Amino acid sequence: MVENATDGRHERRNRGRQQALETAAQIFSEGGQVQTMALLAERTGISERTLFRYFNSQDQLIEAVTDYLIPQIAPYFSTEPVEGNMEHRLRALVDLRLEYVRKHSAMIRTLETHSARFSQASEIRRARDILLNNQYQAWLGDDRKKMSDEIYAVTKSLIELRSLDVMNEDLGNRAAEAVSNAILHLINKG
């Protein structure tokens, strides 16, 4: 009998934690911020005290939300390029990143905002930027060796998420073509 009661408590705890995690992920995905644990508790219908049993701090909450969202966003960080010449790979990478920006721009902005306030978000942003840099190098392949450091730096800045977000807002469906052509022009001139 005691074992069933313990199992029931664990099951309720896991459901409550999952509910809080899903709500926080939804808030982040909508571009909102979890300003306080009290606001998250209010939105989930869980007491703040109980919420702090699930997550000791907002940093721990951010880490848990990241772990929860990683399976959804991992394909956008692939370091396995598509087959083809450099132009084909580059265009495919720009398309992939723009798709990520279009689907998750609110979450990207939330991470940027949170990274100024929370060390965990700042670490996640740094790790993300390293992954994106490694991805760009992998997708360029041997063609990276032919580029000067200056051309590489400029082209890398054009394909960063913040740049693509602005390009997407300004150019919409023309963004992929414009960014790809600009990068290819720089590479071919360099």
C-alpha positions in Angstrom: 0.0 0.0 0.0 2.8 2.4 0.9 4.6 1.6 -2.4 1.4 2.6 -4.4 1.1 5.9 -2.6 4.8 6.6 -3.2 4.4 5.7 -6.9 1.3 8.0 -7.1 3.3 10.9 -5.6 6.1 10.3 -8.1 3.7 10.2 -10.9 2.0 13.4 -9.9 5.3 15.1 -9.4 6.5 14.0 -12.8 3.2 15.2 -14.4 3.5 18.5 -12.7 7.1 19.0 -13.7 6.3 18.0 -17.2 3.4 20.5 -17.3 5.7 23.3 -16.0 8.3 22.4 -18.5 5.9 22.3 -21.4 4.4 25.7 -20.4 7.8 27.3 -20.1 8.8 25.8 -23.5 5.6 27.3 -25.0 6.3 30.7 -23.4 9.9 30.6 -24.9 8.6 29.4 -28.3 6.1 32.3 -28.3 9.0 34.8 -27.6 7.9 35.4 -24.1 10.1 35.3 -21.0 9.6 33.6 -17.7 10.3 36.8 -15.7 9.6 35.1 -12.4 8.8 31.7 -11.2 5.6 33.2 -9.8 4.4 34.0 -13.3 5.2 30.5 -14.5 3.4 29.0 -11.5 0.4 31.2 -12.2 0.3 30.1 -15.9 0.7 26.4 -15.1 -1.7 26.4 -12.1 1.0 25.0 -9.9 2.1 26.7 -6.7 5.4 28.6 -6.8 6.6 26.5 -3.9 5.9 23.3 -5.8 7.5 24.8 -8.9 10.7 25.4 -6.9 10.7 21.7 -6.0 10.9 20.9 -9.7 13.5 23.6 -10.6 15.7 25.2 -8.0 16.3 28.3 -10.1 15.5 29.9 -13.4 18.8 28.8 -14.7 17.8 25.2 -13.9 14.5 25.8 -15.6 16.2 27.2 -18.7 18.5 24.2 -18.9 15.5 21.8 -18.6 13.6 23.7 -21.3 16.6 23.5 -23.5 16.9 19.8 -23.0 13.2 19.4 -23.7 13.5 21.4 -27.0 16.8 20.0 -28.3 15.1 17.1 -30.2 12.9 19.6 -32.1 15.8 21.8 -33.2 18.7 19.4 -33.5 18.2 18.7 -37.2 18.9 22.4 -37.9 22.4 22.0 -36.4 23.6 19.1 -38.5 27.3 19.1 -39.4 26.6 16.5 -42.1 26.3 18.6 -45.4 24.1 17.6 -48.3 25.9 16.1 -51.3 27.0 18.4 -54.1 29.4 21.2 -54.9 30.0 24.2 -52.6 27.3 26.3 -54.2 24.7 23.6 -53.7 25.8 22.9 -50.1 25.8 26.7 -49.3 22.3 27.2 -50.7 21.0 24.2 -48.8 22.6 25.5 -45.6 21.1 29.0 -46.0 17.7 27.3 -46.6 18.1 25.1 -43.5 19.0 28.1 -41.3 16.2 30.3 -42.7 13.7 27.5 -42.0 15.0 27.4 -38.5 14.7 31.2 -38.1 11.2 31.2 -39.6 10.0 28.4 -37.3 11.8 29.5 -34.1 12.6 33.2 -34.4 10.6 34.0 -31.2 12.6 31.3 -29.3 15.9 32.6 -30.7 15.0 36.1 -29.5 14.0 34.8 -26.1 17.4 33.1 -25.8 19.2 36.3 -26.7 17.2 38.2 -24.1 17.6 35.6 -21.4 21.3 35.3 -22.0 21.8 38.8 -20.6 20.2 37.8 -17.3 20.8 34.1 -16.8 24.2 32.3 -17.0 22.6 29.1 -18.2 21.0 30.9 -21.2 24.3 32.6 -21.9 26.1 29.3 -21.9 23.5 27.8 -24.2 23.8 30.7 -26.6 27.6 30.3 -26.7 27.3 26.6 -27.3 24.8 27.2 -30.1 27.1 29.7 -31.8 30.0 27.3 -31.6 27.7 24.6 -33.2 26.7 27.0 -35.9 30.3 27.9 -36.7 31.3 24.2 -36.8 28.3 23.6 -39.1 29.3 26.3 -41.5 32.9 25.0 -41.6 31.7 21.4 -42.2 29.3 22.4 -45.0 32.0 24.5 -46.7 34.3 21.5 -46.5 37.6 21.9 -48.3 36.4 25.1 -49.9 37.0 26.8 -46.5 40.7 26.4 -47.1 40.5 28.5 -50.2 38.9 31.4 -48.4 40.7 34.2 -46.6 39.9 34.7 -43.0 38.3 38.0 -43.9 36.0 36.5 -46.5 35.1 33.7 -44.1 34.3 36.1 -41.3 32.1 38.3 -43.5 30.3 35.3 -45.0 29.8 33.7 -41.6 28.2 36.9 -40.3 25.7 36.8 -43.2 24.5 33.3 -42.2 24.2 34.0 -38.5 20.8 33.6 -37.0 20.4 37.3 -36.2 21.4 38.4 -39.7 19.0 35.8 -41.2 16.2 37.0 -39.0 16.6 40.5 -40.3 17.0 39.4 -43.9 13.8 37.3 -43.5 11.9 40.3 -42.1 13.2 42.6 -44.8 13.1 40.3 -47.8 10.7 37.4 -46.9 10.9 34.6 -49.5 13.7 36.4 -51.4 16.0 36.1 -48.4 17.5 32.7 -49.2 18.4 33.8 -52.7 19.8 37.1 -51.7 22.0 35.7 -48.8 23.2 32.8 -50.9 24.1 35.1 -53.9 25.9 37.6 -51.6 28.0 34.9 -50.0 28.8 33.2 -53.3 29.8 36.6 -54.8 32.1 37.3 -51.8 33.7 33.8 -52.1 34.2 34.0 -55.8 35.7 37.6 -55.6 38.0 36.6 -52.7 
